[in-house]
Amino acid sequence: MNDLPSSLSEIRTHLYADDTAISVSSNNVEQLVTSLNVKLQDAASWMHENRLTLNMTKTKTMLFGTHQSIPKTRGAKVMAGDTDIETVNAYR
């Protein structure tokens, strides 16, 4: 699992015991969502190659921004393969 970050270029990867968080930043919402979708597909491919699975019940999307930029994210679809990933305001 520790080599996942090296296989995902241009994003930040944070490993916590058996959980992983990835973060992507952009000033353009469409570019951000596209980049995140590509990186999630890369992560899913890495996991498949390493005989791991993505736990879709724990996989969430959280978008951060200014009061002006957050409304632009409504309707953004972050996907893992064919599955929409739930967008949340908080997660524990």
C-alpha positions in Angstrom: 0.0 0.0 0.0 2.9 2.3 0.6 3.8 2.5 -3.1 0.3 3.9 -4.0 1.5 7.5 -3.8 4.3 6.9 -6.2 1.8 5.5 -8.8 -0.5 8.6 -8.5 1.3 11.6 -9.9 0.2 15.2 -9.6 -2.0 14.6 -6.5 -1.4 14.5 -2.8 -1.8 11.1 -1.1 -2.2 10.7 2.6 -2.0 7.3 4.2 -3.6 6.6 7.6 -3.3 3.0 8.8 -5.8 1.2 6.5 -7.3 4.4 5.0 -6.1 6.6 2.2 -7.1 10.2 1.4 -6.2 11.8 -1.9 -6.4 15.5 -2.7 -6.4 17.5 -5.9 -6.6 21.2 -6.3 -7.5 23.5 -9.1 -9.1 26.9 -9.7 -11.3 25.4 -12.3 -14.1 23.1 -11.1 -14.5 21.1 -14.3 -10.7 20.6 -14.5 -10.7 19.5 -10.8 -13.5 16.9 -11.3 -11.9 15.6 -14.5 -8.5 15.2 -12.8 -10.0 13.6 -9.7 -12.0 11.1 -11.9 -8.8 10.1 -13.8 -6.8 9.8 -10.6 -9.5 7.7 -8.9 -9.5 5.4 -12.0 -5.7 5.2 -11.6 -6.1 4.3 -7.9 -8.7 1.6 -8.7 -6.4 0.1 -11.4 -3.5 0.1 -8.9 -5.7 -1.6 -6.3 -6.9 -4.2 -8.8 -3.3 -5.0 -9.8 -2.5 -5.4 -6.1 -5.5 -7.5 -5.4 -7.3 -4.9 -3.3 -10.7 -3.4 -3.6 -12.1 0.1 -3.1 -14.6 0.2 -0.3 -17.4 2.3 -1.9 -19.3 2.6 1.4 -16.3 4.5 2.9 -15.4 6.4 -0.3 -16.5 10.0 -0.2 -15.8 13.3 -1.9 -15.4 16.6 -0.1 -15.0 19.8 -2.0 -13.4 22.9 -0.4 -13.5 26.5 -1.6 -14.7 30.0 -1.1 -18.3 31.1 -0.7 -18.2 32.1 -4.3 -16.7 28.9 -5.7 -18.7 26.3 -3.7 -22.0 26.9 -5.6 -20.1 26.1 -8.9 -19.4 22.6 -7.6 -23.1 21.6 -7.4 -23.8 18.9 -9.9 -20.1 17.9 -10.2 -20.0 14.2 -10.6 -17.0 12.4 -9.1 -16.9 8.8 -10.3 -15.1 5.6 -9.4 -15.6 3.6 -12.6 -19.3 3.6 -13.2 -20.2 4.6 -9.6 -21.0 8.1 -8.4 -19.1 9.0 -5.3 -21.2 10.7 -2.6 -20.3 14.3 -1.9 -20.3 15.2 1.9 -19.8 18.3 4.0 -18.2 16.4 6.8 -16.8 12.9 7.4 -15.4 11.0 10.4 
